[in-house]
Amino acid sequence: MFTEPVFIAGAGPTGLTLAIDLARRGIAVRIVDRADTPFAGSRGDGLQPRTLEVFDDLGVIDAVLGAGELPKPLRAYVNGQLVREGALFPIVDPTPDVPYPNPVMLGQSRTEGILRERLAELGVKVEFGVGLVGFTQDDDGVTATLTTGETVRAAWLVGADGGRSTVRKPLRVPFPGVTDESIRMLLGDVAADGLDREHVHWFGSEPDPRKGIVLSPLPGTDQFQFGAPRGGEPSLDGLQALVDRFTAGVRLHDLTWSTVWRPNVRLAERFRVGRVFLAGDAAHVHPPTGGQGLNTGVQDAYNLGWKLADGSSELLDTYETERRAVAEAVLGLSTRIMKKYADGDADAHERPIEARQLGLSYRTEPAGVLAAGDRAPDAPLVTAEGTAIRLFDLFRGPRATTLAFGPNGGVVVGSVAFVDVEGHAFAAYGATPGTVVEIRPDGYVAAIRAAS
């Protein structure tokens, strides 16, 4: 038996993000996954702008941007005839306060691989083929039994082990929601001859998103993610039969992953029970519409990491308060998009601006100017030597940050002085000389003190 401060069950994007955040803070962490090998499939393939900001802070943004691609424009065919061509949503330029304004497409297995590499750099390796059998907790920690027969003692246990969580069930936390048996979507990763890789291809017999198939190119591979909203047989022959129904000349091969998905929308009533926490799909299950599930789980972990490192029970209580409200809002967004598919809306493939998750906030004040709980904006500054630098560069790392706005465009970050030459930082924070802004370790505003 040995003791680890944090034991994480589940090595998907949520568990990996949390492990990285803790390891870079010098917090000993152990992460296991019941599966014998890493997940191999695209599944959650859309990384939203706020998640990219998290990955910037964790030190993986260059690898993610290098491996991923911006969303491809859509080509829609009805009875073999091109009826629409264009972007699913506009690709916009970065701004001083938003350096990553567009989603990035990258298969989930590749995202997980990048996160595992970063975790290994920090000295932590995922243990595959190791599952959680059961656990008990007391005032001082959690005692967990593993499928290997090992007993582990940890200060905290985090269940990031998916919708069928073996951590959530012993806690008897209700997981209310709905499972719609009337909708079954066939998903898979497959190579496709006869399609260009610069577009997302939709084929149907009528302009109804429910009655067709979609093939989206997967970056860094020769494969496409296949989607059939009305389901089908999850085999190569089954996928080919659906393709042949709507178009000719496209031959599929090398099916590497497939599943039949049904809408399952659920939200746990508790995210914390004593020394045990739920994160990601263990706490909230989303439909794939809108690309929200993976991203919300990553941000659960980013919210929880610095609070576990602090260890204050009062601070840890805010994890459930903040993240459950966000999960509820995001589930509402995903469900509304899913309903558009179910209703056959022509714009069902389009994504609202809210899907980018930059506007999610923990604020308690009414909507308005920047306030405590809002995302902290980026902005360009200049060092005393004239070198350009971003606020996000200065925020990066496992710590809180203080911005002190002074006269003549001066901004002191920590104890170092910079100049806001173009005024973007003052504008983004609504600052005047004398304003002080405290930034949480997870990149949200903790407090704003106006000039006296």
SEVO-159467 format. One record per residue (C-alpha): residue in one letter; x, y, z. Coordinates in steps of 0.02 Angstrom, whole numbers, plus 50000, padded with zeros to 5 digits. Example, Ala and Ser with C-alpha at 12.3 -4.5 7.8 and 13.67 -1.06 7.14 Angstrom:
# residues 2
<type a; east 50615; north 49775; up 50390> .
<type s; east 50684; north 49947; up 50357> .
//
This chain:
# residues 452
<type m; east 50000; north 50000; up 50000> .
<type f; east 50062; north 50175; up 49961> .
<type t; east 49994; north 50350; up 49963> .
<type e; east 49967; north 50469; up 49818> .
<type p; east 49891; north 50641; up 49840> .
<type v; east 49776; north 50618; up 49688> .
<type f; east 49717; north 50457; up 49606> .
<type i; east 49630; north 50475; up 49437> .
<type a; east 49521; north 50338; up 49362> .
<type g; east 49508; north 50364; up 49175> .
<type a; east 49640; north 50420; up 49049> .
<type g; east 49534; north 50507; up 48919> .
<type p; east 49553; north 50694; up 48883> .
<type t; east 49479; north 50742; up 49053> .
<type g; east 49590; north 50630; up 49158> .
<type l; east 49746; north 50672; up 49057> .
<type t; east 49715; north 50860; up 49071> .
<type l; east 49696; north 50847; up 49259> .
<type a; east 49852; north 50739; up 49276> .
<type i; east 49955; north 50863; up 49175> .
<type d; east 49892; north 51011; up 49276> .
<type l; east 49934; north 50924; up 49440> .
<type a; east 50103; north 50856; up 49384> .
<type r; east 50164; north 51026; up 49327> .
<type r; east 50122; north 51092; up 49501> .
<type g; east 50230; north 50958; up 49580> .
<type i; east 50079; north 50862; up 49646> .
<type a; east 50106; north 50673; up 49642> .
<type v; east 49970; north 50593; up 49537> .
<type r; east 49929; north 50418; up 49478> .
<type i; east 49816; north 50390; up 49327> .
<type v; east 49745; north 50223; up 49272> .
<type d; east 49627; north 50162; up 49137> .
<type r; east 49529; north 50001; up 49130> .
<type a; east 49558; north 49981; up 48943> .
<type d; east 49709; north 49878; up 48893> .
<type t; east 49763; north 50002; up 48760> .
<type p; east 49730; north 50186; up 48719> .
<type f; east 49567; north 50229; up 48630> .
<type a; east 49587; north 50222; up 48440> .
<type g; east 49453; north 50325; up 48355> .
<type s; east 49402; north 50502; up 48310> .
<type r; east 49245; north 50518; up 48421> .
<type g; east 49265; north 50694; up 48497> .
<type d; east 49357; north 50776; up 48352> .
<type g; east 49317; north 50961; up 48378> .
<type l; east 49425; north 51065; up 48495> .
<type q; east 49340; north 51228; up 48540> .
<type p; east 49432; north 51395; up 48560> .
<type r; east 49423; north 51395; up 48750> .
<type t; east 49499; north 51220; up 48754> .
<type l; east 49639; north 51282; up 48642> .
<type e; east 49675; north 51416; up 48772> .
<type v; east 49684; north 51281; up 48906> .
<type f; east 49804; north 51182; up 48797> .
<type d; east 49910; north 51339; up 48774> .
<type d; east 49931; north 51351; up 48962> .
<type l; east 49970; north 51165; up 48978> .
<type g; east 50108; north 51173; up 48848> .
<type v; east 50030; north 51071; up 48707> .
<type i; east 49957; north 51205; up 48594> .
<type d; east 50095; north 51195; up 48462> .
<type a; east 50076; north 51006; up 48448> .
<type v; east 49886; north 51020; up 48437> .
<type l; east 49888; north 51157; up 48305> .
<type g; east 50023; north 51064; up 48208> .
<type a; east 49920; north 50904; up 48204> .
<type g; east 49747; north 50980; up 48182> .
<type e; east 49659; north 51081; up 48047> .
<type l; east 49528; north 51216; up 48037> .
<type p; east 49354; north 51150; up 47995> .
<type k; east 49335; north 51113; up 47810> .
<type p; east 49194; north 51190; up 47707> .
<type l; east 49042; north 51084; up 47667> .
<type r; east 48990; north 51012; up 47501> .
<type a; east 48809; north 50950; up 47504> .
<type y; east 48740; north 50836; up 47369> .
<type v; east 48559; north 50786; up 47338> .
<type n; east 48535; north 50640; up 47218> .
<type g; east 48715; north 50660; up 47165> .
<type q; east 48697; north 50845; up 47121> .
<type l; east 48793; north 50980; up 47213> .
<type v; east 48664; north 51092; up 47298> .
<type r; east 48769; north 51189; up 47423> .
<type e; east 48950; north 51232; up 47451> .
<type g; east 49021; north 51341; up 47587> .
<type a; east 49083; north 51356; up 47765> .
<type l; east 48981; north 51280; up 47905> .
<type f; east 49022; north 51438; up 48001> .
<type p; east 49139; north 51583; up 47965> .
<type i; east 49325; north 51564; up 47997> .
<type v; east 49378; north 51724; up 48084> .
<type d; east 49546; north 51807; up 48114> .
<type p; east 49627; north 51813; up 48287> .
<type t; east 49600; north 51971; up 48387> .
<type p; east 49707; north 52045; up 48526> .
<type d; east 49594; north 51968; up 48659> .
<type v; east 49556; north 51802; up 48571> .
<type p; east 49711; north 51719; up 48496> .
<type y; east 49621; north 51556; up 48447> .
<type p; east 49450; north 51608; up 48381> .
<type n; east 49412; north 51452; up 48278> .
<type p; east 49385; north 51269; up 48322> .
<type v; east 49520; north 51146; up 48271> .
<type m; east 49476; north 50974; up 48205> .
<type l; east 49581; north 50832; up 48273> .
<type g; east 49530; north 50653; up 48307> .
<type q; east 49512; north 50615; up 48492> .
<type s; east 49642; north 50476; up 48490> .
<type r; east 49772; north 50598; up 48422> .
<type t; east 49726; north 50729; up 48552> .
<type e; east 49746; north 50598; up 48688> .
<type g; east 49914; north 50547; up 48617> .
<type i; east 49978; north 50726; up 48627> .
<type l; east 49918; north 50741; up 48806> .
<type r; east 50000; north 50575; up 48855> .
<type e; east 50164; north 50635; up 48782> .
<type r; east 50155; north 50796; up 48882> .
<type l; east 50113; north 50698; up 49040> .
<type a; east 50262; north 50583; up 49010> .
<type e; east 50375; north 50736; up 48996> .
<type l; east 50316; north 50779; up 49172> .
<type g; east 50364; north 50606; up 49234> .
<type v; east 50193; north 50522; up 49240> .
<type k; east 50141; north 50372; up 49137> .
<type v; east 49964; north 50310; up 49111> .
<type e; east 49935; north 50134; up 49178> .
<type f; east 49823; north 50042; up 49054> .
<type g; east 49734; north 49881; up 49096> .
<type v; east 49708; north 49940; up 49275> .
<type g; east 49530; north 49971; up 49334> .
<type l; east 49446; north 50022; up 49495> .
<type v; east 49352; north 49885; up 49588> .
<type g; east 49290; north 49986; up 49736> .
<type f; east 49337; north 50114; up 49866> .
<type t; east 49299; north 50183; up 50037> .
<type q; east 49334; north 50355; up 50106> .
<type d; east 49361; north 50434; up 50276> .
<type d; east 49408; north 50605; up 50342> .
<type d; east 49590; north 50585; up 50289> .
<type g; east 49582; north 50501; up 50120> .
<type v; east 49517; north 50368; up 50002> .
<type t; east 49563; north 50184; up 49998> .
<type a; east 49539; north 50107; up 49826> .
<type t; east 49552; north 49926; up 49768> .
<type l; east 49612; north 49894; up 49591> .
<type t; east 49583; north 49753; up 49467> .
<type t; east 49765; north 49704; up 49493> .
<type g; east 49727; north 49665; up 49675> .
<type e; east 49824; north 49816; up 49733> .
<type t; east 49757; north 49932; up 49868> .
<type v; east 49792; north 50116; up 49848> .
<type r; east 49780; north 50254; up 49977> .
<type a; east 49754; north 50430; up 49909> .
<type a; east 49706; north 50599; up 49977> .
<type w; east 49582; north 50626; up 49834> .
<type l; east 49498; north 50515; up 49703> .
<type v; east 49437; north 50584; up 49537> .
<type g; east 49319; north 50486; up 49425> .
<type a; east 49354; north 50533; up 49245> .
<type d; east 49300; north 50362; up 49186> .
<type g; east 49153; north 50399; up 49072> .
<type g; east 48965; north 50388; up 49073> .
<type r; east 48966; north 50214; up 49151> .
<type s; east 49084; north 50275; up 49287> .
<type t; east 49136; north 50146; up 49417> .
<type v; east 49173; north 50294; up 49531> .
<type r; east 49002; north 50376; up 49520> .
<type k; east 48898; north 50219; up 49549> .
<type p; east 48964; north 50175; up 49724> .
<type l; east 48933; north 50356; up 49775> .
<type r; east 48748; north 50330; up 49732> .
<type v; east 48745; north 50498; up 49646> .
<type p; east 48587; north 50510; up 49538> .
<type f; east 48624; north 50531; up 49353> .
<type p; east 48457; north 50591; up 49284> .
<type g; east 48425; north 50624; up 49101> .
<type v; east 48355; north 50544; up 48946> .
<type t; east 48407; north 50412; up 48822> .
<type d; east 48314; north 50427; up 48656> .
<type e; east 48298; north 50254; up 48581> .
<type s; east 48214; north 50326; up 48426> .
<type i; east 48377; north 50404; up 48362> .
<type r; east 48530; north 50298; up 48323> .
<type m; east 48680; north 50374; up 48236> .
<type l; east 48812; north 50267; up 48152> .
<type l; east 48988; north 50335; up 48173> .
<type g; east 49152; north 50266; up 48108> .
<type d; east 49327; north 50303; up 48045> .
<type v; east 49356; north 50239; up 47869> .
<type a; east 49461; north 50275; up 47714> .
<type a; east 49365; north 50333; up 47561> .
<type d; east 49425; north 50332; up 47381> .
<type g; east 49346; north 50459; up 47266> .
<type l; east 49329; north 50604; up 47390> .
<type d; east 49440; north 50757; up 47404> .
<type r; east 49503; north 50797; up 47578> .
<type e; east 49474; north 50984; up 47571> .
<type h; east 49288; north 50971; up 47607> .
<type v; east 49161; north 50891; up 47721> .
<type h; east 49047; north 50790; up 47607> .
<type w; east 48860; north 50766; up 47640> .
<type f; east 48755; north 50654; up 47529> .
<type g; east 48567; north 50632; up 47532> .
<type s; east 48414; north 50600; up 47425> .
<type e; east 48328; north 50758; up 47488> .
<type p; east 48390; north 50914; up 47581> .
<type d; east 48358; north 50840; up 47754> .
<type p; east 48507; north 50815; up 47871> .
<type r; east 48419; north 50664; up 47948> .
<type k; east 48413; north 50572; up 47783> .
<type g; east 48591; north 50565; up 47724> .
<type i; east 48772; north 50531; up 47770> .
<type v; east 48921; north 50641; up 47804> .
<type l; east 49107; north 50607; up 47783> .
<type s; east 49230; north 50727; up 47865> .
<type p; east 49418; north 50714; up 47832> .
<type l; east 49521; north 50671; up 47987> .
<type p; east 49682; north 50774; up 47996> .
<type g; east 49846; north 50681; up 47982> .
<type t; east 49765; north 50522; up 47916> .
<type d; east 49694; north 50453; up 47754> .
<type q; east 49527; north 50425; up 47840> .
<type f; east 49360; north 50511; up 47856> .
<type q; east 49241; north 50514; up 48003> .
<type f; east 49080; north 50435; up 47939> .
<type g; east 48912; north 50488; up 48010> .
<type a; east 48739; north 50423; up 47970> .
<type p; east 48604; north 50507; up 48078> .
<type r; east 48481; north 50364; up 48050> .
<type g; east 48604; north 50228; up 48097> .
<type g; east 48650; north 50070; up 48006> .
<type e; east 48760; north 49917; up 48021> .
<type p; east 48929; north 49962; up 48102> .
<type s; east 49032; north 49864; up 47977> .
<type l; east 49124; north 49907; up 47818> .
<type d; east 48986; north 49827; up 47713> .
<type g; east 48855; north 49922; up 47813> .
<type l; east 48940; north 50089; up 47784> .
<type q; east 48967; north 50051; up 47600> .
<type a; east 48783; north 50008; up 47578> .
<type l; east 48734; north 50179; up 47647> .
<type v; east 48859; north 50267; up 47534> .
<type d; east 48794; north 50173; up 47381> .
<type r; east 48617; north 50227; up 47422> .
<type f; east 48661; north 50412; up 47400> .
<type t; east 48811; north 50423; up 47284> .
<type a; east 48917; north 50324; up 47164> .
<type g; east 49104; north 50308; up 47143> .
<type v; east 49152; north 50319; up 47327> .
<type r; east 49232; north 50159; up 47389> .
<type l; east 49263; north 50135; up 47574> .
<type h; east 49401; north 50029; up 47650> .
<type d; east 49505; north 50008; up 47807> .
<type l; east 49369; north 50034; up 47938> .
<type t; east 49465; north 50060; up 48101> .
<type w; east 49328; north 50111; up 48223> .
<type s; east 49139; north 50112; up 48223> .
<type t; east 48996; north 50128; up 48345> .
<type v; east 48809; north 50152; up 48349> .
<type w; east 48770; north 50303; up 48456> .
<type r; east 48603; north 50351; up 48532> .
<type p; east 48563; north 50517; up 48616> .
<type n; east 48604; north 50503; up 48800> .
<type v; east 48591; north 50668; up 48892> .
<type r; east 48627; north 50658; up 49079> .
<type l; east 48690; north 50769; up 49220> .
<type a; east 48749; north 50706; up 49390> .
<type e; east 48663; north 50786; up 49539> .
<type r; east 48830; north 50798; up 49631> .
<type f; east 49006; north 50826; up 49567> .
<type r; east 49086; north 50803; up 49738> .
<type v; east 49055; north 50681; up 49880> .
<type g; east 49183; north 50706; up 50017> .
<type r; east 49355; north 50667; up 49946> .
<type v; east 49288; north 50600; up 49781> .
<type f; east 49255; north 50705; up 49626> .
<type l; east 49170; north 50672; up 49459> .
<type a; east 49229; north 50752; up 49298> .
<type g; east 49195; north 50739; up 49112> .
<type d; east 49072; north 50607; up 49053> .
<type a; east 49065; north 50533; up 49228> .
<type a; east 48975; north 50695; up 49277> .
<type h; east 48885; north 50744; up 49117> .
<type v; east 48849; north 50652; up 48954> .
<type h; east 48819; north 50752; up 48796> .
<type p; east 48754; north 50715; up 48622> .
<type p; east 48892; north 50737; up 48492> .
<type t; east 48798; north 50883; up 48413> .
<type g; east 48895; north 51043; up 48439> .
<type g; east 49060; north 50964; up 48489> .
<type q; east 49040; north 51005; up 48674> .
<type g; east 49071; north 50847; up 48775> .
<type l; east 49260; north 50827; up 48765> .
<type n; east 49286; north 51014; up 48783> .
<type t; east 49177; north 51028; up 48938> .
<type g; east 49271; north 50882; up 49018> .
<type v; east 49440; north 50963; up 48984> .
<type q; east 49380; north 51121; up 49068> .
<type d; east 49312; north 51022; up 49217> .
<type a; east 49490; north 50960; up 49243> .
<type y; east 49566; north 51133; up 49220> .
<type n; east 49447; north 51202; up 49351> .
<type l; east 49482; north 51061; up 49474> .
<type g; east 49671; north 51049; up 49459> .
<type w; east 49722; north 51208; up 49547> .
<type k; east 49591; north 51181; up 49681> .
<type l; east 49656; north 51006; up 49720> .
<type a; east 49832; north 51078; up 49728> .
<type d; east 49771; north 51207; up 49855> .
<type g; east 49675; north 51076; up 49954> .
<type s; east 49555; north 51196; up 50040> .
<type s; east 49388; north 51110; up 50063> .
<type e; east 49295; north 51275; up 50040> .
<type l; east 49385; north 51306; up 49875> .
<type l; east 49354; north 51128; up 49819> .
<type d; east 49168; north 51152; up 49852> .
<type t; east 49167; north 51284; up 49715> .
<type y; east 49213; north 51151; up 49586> .
<type e; east 49037; north 51079; up 49592> .
<type t; east 48955; north 51250; up 49603> .
<type e; east 49047; north 51318; up 49452> .
<type r; east 49061; north 51167; up 49339> .
<type r; east 48888; north 51092; up 49364> .
<type a; east 48806; north 51256; up 49312> .
<type v; east 48917; north 51262; up 49157> .
<type a; east 48881; north 51080; up 49114> .
<type e; east 48695; north 51112; up 49128> .
<type a; east 48706; north 51260; up 49010> .
<type v; east 48813; north 51166; up 48884> .
<type l; east 48697; north 51015; up 48889> .
<type g; east 48556; north 51134; up 48844> .
<type l; east 48654; north 51198; up 48694> .
<type s; east 48697; north 51021; up 48634> .
<type t; east 48517; north 50967; up 48653> .
<type r; east 48450; north 51116; up 48554> .
<type i; east 48569; north 51075; up 48411> .
<type m; east 48519; north 50891; up 48420> .
<type k; east 48336; north 50942; up 48407> .
<type k; east 48376; north 51035; up 48246> .
<type y; east 48441; north 50871; up 48174> .
<type a; east 48287; north 50778; up 48235> .
<type d; east 48172; north 50910; up 48160> .
<type g; east 48265; north 50911; up 47994> .
<type d; east 48312; north 51095; up 48003> .
<type a; east 48414; north 51150; up 47852> .
<type d; east 48542; north 51239; up 47964> .
<type a; east 48568; north 51090; up 48080> .
<type h; east 48751; north 51075; up 48025> .
<type e; east 48789; north 51254; up 48075> .
<type r; east 48864; north 51295; up 48245> .
<type p; east 48813; north 51445; up 48353> .
<type i; east 48948; north 51558; up 48424> .
<type e; east 48910; north 51491; up 48599> .
<type a; east 48985; north 51323; up 48547> .
<type r; east 49158; north 51401; up 48554> .
<type q; east 49140; north 51412; up 48745> .
<type l; east 49232; north 51579; up 48759> .
<type g; east 49081; north 51659; up 48842> .
<type l; east 49060; north 51530; up 48980> .
<type s; east 49075; north 51617; up 49147> .
<type y; east 49069; north 51587; up 49335> .
<type r; east 49010; north 51765; up 49370> .
<type t; east 48871; north 51801; up 49494> .
<type e; east 48841; north 51979; up 49433> .
<type p; east 48720; north 52023; up 49293> .
<type a; east 48788; north 52024; up 49115> .
<type g; east 48888; north 52178; up 49073> .
<type v; east 49067; north 52235; up 49084> .
<type l; east 49206; north 52114; up 49131> .
<type a; east 49180; north 52047; up 49307> .
<type a; east 49245; north 51916; up 49427> .
<type g; east 49209; north 51743; up 49355> .
<type d; east 49233; north 51794; up 49173> .
<type r; east 49368; north 51726; up 49059> .
<type a; east 49524; north 51835; up 49069> .
<type p; east 49559; north 51909; up 48896> .
<type d; east 49726; north 51904; up 48807> .
<type a; east 49815; north 52062; up 48747> .
<type p; east 49983; north 52110; up 48671> .
<type l; east 50111; north 52201; up 48779> .
<type v; east 50290; north 52258; up 48756> .
<type t; east 50434; north 52230; up 48877> .
<type a; east 50548; north 52369; up 48936> .
<type e; east 50672; north 52309; up 48804> .
<type g; east 50541; north 52323; up 48667> .
<type t; east 50503; north 52136; up 48648> .
<type a; east 50324; north 52090; up 48605> .
<type i; east 50237; north 51973; up 48727> .
<type r; east 50057; north 51918; up 48762> .
<type l; east 49962; north 51919; up 48925> .
<type f; east 49932; north 51732; up 48896> .
<type d; east 50121; north 51708; up 48895> .
<type l; east 50127; north 51791; up 49066> .
<type f; east 49978; north 51693; up 49133> .
<type r; east 50053; north 51527; up 49078> .
<type g; east 50100; north 51413; up 49221> .
<type p; east 50024; north 51348; up 49382> .
<type r; east 49995; north 51509; up 49474> .
<type a; east 49881; north 51657; up 49499> .
<type t; east 49928; north 51822; up 49417> .
<type t; east 49904; north 52004; up 49465> .
<type l; east 49885; north 52143; up 49337> .
<type a; east 49913; north 52319; up 49400> .
<type f; east 49869; north 52455; up 49275> .
<type g; east 49970; north 52614; up 49291> .
<type p; east 49989; north 52781; up 49203> .
<type n; east 50048; north 52803; up 49024> .
<type g; east 49995; north 52629; up 48971> .
<type g; east 50100; north 52541; up 49101> .
<type v; east 50049; north 52367; up 49160> .
<type v; east 50139; north 52278; up 49300> .
<type v; east 50117; north 52090; up 49292> .
<type g; east 50178; north 52013; up 49454> .
<type s; east 50329; north 52124; up 49484> .
<type v; east 50379; north 52155; up 49303> .
<type a; east 50330; north 52312; up 49207> .
<type f; east 50264; north 52309; up 49030> .
<type v; east 50186; north 52437; up 48913> .
<type d; east 50015; north 52421; up 48832> .
<type v; east 50071; north 52515; up 48677> .
<type e; east 49909; north 52493; up 48579> .
<type g; east 49791; north 52502; up 48728> .
<type h; east 49718; north 52328; up 48704> .
<type a; east 49746; north 52270; up 48883> .
<type f; east 49667; north 52427; up 48957> .
<type a; east 49519; north 52407; up 48839> .
<type a; east 49493; north 52220; up 48869> .
<type y; east 49493; north 52241; up 49058> .
<type g; east 49399; north 52406; up 49062> .
<type a; east 49547; north 52473; up 49161> .
<type t; east 49603; north 52647; up 49209> .
<type p; east 49765; north 52692; up 49299> .
<type g; east 49755; north 52614; up 49472> .
<type t; east 49647; north 52464; up 49422> .
<type v; east 49707; north 52297; up 49490> .
<type v; east 49647; north 52131; up 49420> .
<type e; east 49677; north 51963; up 49502> .
<type i; east 49680; north 51815; up 49381> .
<type r; east 49647; north 51638; up 49442> .
<type p; east 49766; north 51497; up 49393> .
<type d; east 49635; north 51434; up 49270> .
<type g; east 49628; north 51598; up 49174> .
<type y; east 49469; north 51672; up 49247> .
<type v; east 49455; north 51839; up 49335> .
<type a; east 49458; north 51820; up 49525> .
<type a; east 49433; north 52003; up 49570> .
<type i; east 49438; north 52178; up 49497> .
<type r; east 49481; north 52325; up 49608> .
<type a; east 49446; north 52493; up 49531> .
<type a; east 49562; north 52640; up 49550> .
<type s; east 49534; north 52728; up 49715> .
//
